[in-house]
Amino acid sequence: MDEHAKIPRDLIDKLFNLGVMGIEVPETLGGAGGRFFHAVLAVEALSAVDPSVGVLVDVQNTLVVNAVARWGATGLKERLLPQLASRSVGAYALSEAGSGSDAFALTTRAVESGDTFRLTGRKLWITNANEADVFIVFATVNPEAGYRGITAFVVERGAAGFSVGKKEDKLGIRASSTCELLLEDCPVPRANVLGEVGKGYKVAIETLNEGRIGIGAQMVGLAQGALDHALAYTRQRKQFGKAIADFQGVQFQLARAATELEAARLLVYNAARMRDAGEPFLTPAAMCKLFAADMAERVSSLAVQLFGGYGYVKDYPVEKLYRDAKIGQIYEGTSNLQLQTIAKQII
Ligand SMILES: Cc1cc2nc3c(=O)[nH]c(=O)nc-3n(C[C@H](O)[C@H](O)[C@H](O)COP(=O)(O)OP(=O)(O)OC[C@H]3O[C@@H](n4cnc5c(N)ncnc54)[C@H](O)[C@@H]3O)c2cc1C
């Protein structure tokens, strides 16, 4: 999948059959009726094997299902949630070429005409874009109003004037599709607005706060996968007449990695627990993503190191996990932006 840069559709169907694509969708609408914490556990478990599959499930649950369930009108929820739980992949489109960290500087325009909005613009870096049928697209109804013009729309594949553009060729999470979206006078019915017109910034802020915990979980799973490979290999690889895991220098490196991993996991679980308990979780979410992403980079690097030359080639999965780790410091708010959020809260 990494080499072909693609997640096969039959694997995506298995994820739907497993019930992990609509974890928080109520059972009455065909979902698993779970909580946010369950979504975090699923993302963690999948990411230990493949963080690309982890992020597909993460975006589906923590961003798309979450936004539709919280902000969609009843009719839209009753139509979309069963679809998202059973067959349709979702994507979340906020970033543009000129607006990343400064997300609310977006320029995709929505022009109101009767009961329809017509969207024109380009979105960049959109995860799941190749597989998705349901896209949450942020556009402004009034560029002069700054963030107060931003509105969240559900755009469905097949809409006139909407297409998925170039796919990025990436360092890591290569099987996860990341593409441009093109909108040219694309009509979107008013019924597909999430939340209020001009209040899409709230939808973005709130869903991304939760999404961040999911990325923390992805990084924890990734690091667990890398550590498990390193433990198995160091027990079996012999140098100087014994297993390299018998050297205290190696043991201490593994012990430190396991400790950092556990600390990251507890930060992630605590943020998820606070979210489910209805407590404020802005700072815990930013902290868990910041710490887990750095930890995953360190632990996956150590795994490559402990495999020696074999860690540097594609015969073992650790070089892939090392490449996959880097994205944790970039998407859903870079590490600097997490630090900015934490600093604002504590100072
Ligand atoms: C694989 C991948 C998948 C993605 N998936 C999605 C998706 O599904 N949906 C979506 O909407 N977006 C997605 N993104 C976009 C991602 O969220 C942005 O790339 C990210 O927010 C950073 O924005 P940028 O790339 O424009 O970098 P910039 O904002 O230009 O940042 C460049 C550097 O400057 C630093 N910086 C910027 N501002 C400040 C500041 N005020 N203080 C200190 N440092 C600062 C940043 O930390 C960073 O190191 C994805 C990106 C990638 C690579």
Ligand as a Chemical Component Dictionary entry (heavy atoms), coordinates in Angstrom:
data_LIG
# 
_chem_comp.id                   LIG 
_chem_comp.type                 NON-POLYMER 
_chem_comp.pdbx_formal_charge   0 
_chem_comp.three_letter_code    LIG 
# 
loop_
_chem_comp_atom.comp_id 
_chem_comp_atom.atom_id 
_chem_comp_atom.alt_atom_id 
_chem_comp_atom.type_symbol 
_chem_comp_atom.charge 
_chem_comp_atom.model_Cartn_x 
_chem_comp_atom.model_Cartn_y 
_chem_comp_atom.model_Cartn_z 
_chem_comp_atom.pdbx_ordinal 
LIG C1  C1  C 0 -0.339 14.798 4.510  1  
LIG C2  C2  C 0 -1.167 16.008 4.844  2  
LIG C3  C3  C 0 -2.528 15.852 5.073  3  
LIG C4  C4  C 0 -3.318 16.967 5.361  4  
LIG N1  N1  N 0 -4.681 16.817 5.512  5  
LIG C5  C5  C 0 -5.468 17.913 5.611  6  
LIG C6  C6  C 0 -6.895 17.796 5.567  7  
LIG O1  O1  O 0 -7.454 16.689 5.489  8  
LIG N2  N2  N 0 -7.629 18.928 5.611  9  
LIG C7  C7  C 0 -7.067 20.162 5.699  10 
LIG O2  O2  O 0 -7.821 21.146 5.728  11 
LIG N3  N3  N 0 -5.717 20.320 5.745  12 
LIG C8  C8  C 0 -4.913 19.226 5.694  13 
LIG N4  N4  N 0 -3.536 19.355 5.701  14 
LIG C9  C9  C 0 -2.949 20.695 5.798  15 
LIG C10 C10 C 0 -2.254 20.933 7.125  16 
LIG O3  O3  O 0 -3.186 21.067 8.152  17 
LIG C11 C11 C 0 -1.351 22.154 6.948  18 
LIG O4  O4  O 0 -0.277 21.752 6.120  19 
LIG C12 C12 C 0 -0.845 22.687 8.263  20 
LIG O5  O5  O 0 -1.893 23.262 8.996  21 
LIG C13 C13 C 0 0.280  23.717 8.086  22 
LIG O6  O6  O 0 -0.063 24.689 7.166  23 
LIG P1  P1  P 0 0.955  25.070 5.980  24 
LIG O7  O7  O 0 1.343  23.805 5.322  25 
LIG O8  O8  O 0 0.332  26.125 5.161  26 
LIG O9  O9  O 0 2.224  25.632 6.727  27 
LIG P2  P2  P 0 2.444  27.144 7.239  28 
LIG O10 O10 O 0 1.247  27.599 7.991  29 
LIG O11 O11 O 0 2.935  27.975 6.113  30 
LIG O12 O12 O 0 3.621  26.914 8.286  31 
LIG C14 C14 C 0 4.985  26.773 7.894  32 
LIG C15 C15 C 0 5.832  26.779 9.151  33 
LIG O13 O13 O 0 5.686  28.040 9.826  34 
LIG C16 C16 C 0 5.307  27.839 11.164 35 
LIG N5  N5  N 0 4.385  28.913 11.589 36 
LIG C17 C17 C 0 3.332  29.418 10.919 37 
LIG N6  N6  N 0 2.724  30.356 11.639 38 
LIG C18 C18 C 0 3.394  30.453 12.804 39 
LIG C19 C19 C 0 3.257  31.250 13.969 40 
LIG N7  N7  N 0 2.265  32.138 14.099 41 
LIG N8  N8  N 0 4.158  31.083 14.968 42 
LIG C20 C20 C 0 5.161  30.200 14.863 43 
LIG N9  N9  N 0 5.337  29.406 13.793 44 
LIG C21 C21 C 0 4.471  29.530 12.774 45 
LIG C22 C22 C 0 4.607  26.482 11.198 46 
LIG O14 O14 O 0 4.655  25.895 12.488 47 
LIG C23 C23 C 0 5.399  25.702 10.158 48 
LIG O15 O15 O 0 6.536  25.111 10.753 49 
LIG C24 C24 C 0 -2.730 18.249 5.459  50 
LIG C25 C25 C 0 -1.359 18.387 5.240  51 
LIG C26 C26 C 0 -0.582 17.299 4.923  52 
LIG C27 C27 C 0 0.883  17.488 4.658  53 
# 
loop_
_chem_comp_bond.comp_id 
_chem_comp_bond.atom_id_1 
_chem_comp_bond.atom_id_2 
_chem_comp_bond.value_order 
_chem_comp_bond.pdbx_ordinal 
LIG C1  C2  SING 1  
LIG C2  C3  SING 2  
LIG C2  C26 DOUB 3  
LIG C3  C4  DOUB 4  
LIG C4  N1  SING 5  
LIG C4  C24 SING 6  
LIG N1  C5  DOUB 7  
LIG C5  C6  SING 8  
LIG C5  C8  SING 9  
LIG C6  O1  DOUB 10 
LIG C6  N2  SING 11 
LIG N2  C7  SING 12 
LIG C7  O2  DOUB 13 
LIG C7  N3  SING 14 
LIG N3  C8  DOUB 15 
LIG C8  N4  SING 16 
LIG N4  C9  SING 17 
LIG N4  C24 SING 18 
LIG C9  C10 SING 19 
LIG C10 O3  SING 20 
LIG C10 C11 SING 21 
LIG C11 O4  SING 22 
LIG C11 C12 SING 23 
LIG C12 O5  SING 24 
LIG C12 C13 SING 25 
LIG C13 O6  SING 26 
LIG O6  P1  SING 27 
LIG P1  O7  DOUB 28 
LIG P1  O8  SING 29 
LIG P1  O9  SING 30 
LIG O9  P2  SING 31 
LIG P2  O10 DOUB 32 
LIG P2  O11 SING 33 
LIG P2  O12 SING 34 
LIG O12 C14 SING 35 
LIG C14 C15 SING 36 
LIG C15 O13 SING 37 
LIG C15 C23 SING 38 
LIG O13 C16 SING 39 
LIG C16 N5  SING 40 
LIG C16 C22 SING 41 
LIG N5  C17 SING 42 
LIG N5  C21 SING 43 
LIG C17 N6  DOUB 44 
LIG N6  C18 SING 45 
LIG C18 C19 SING 46 
LIG C18 C21 DOUB 47 
LIG C19 N7  SING 48 
LIG C19 N8  DOUB 49 
LIG N8  C20 SING 50 
LIG C20 N9  DOUB 51 
LIG N9  C21 SING 52 
LIG C22 O14 SING 53 
LIG C22 C23 SING 54 
LIG C23 O15 SING 55 
LIG C24 C25 DOUB 56 
LIG C25 C26 SING 57 
LIG C26 C27 SING 58 
# 
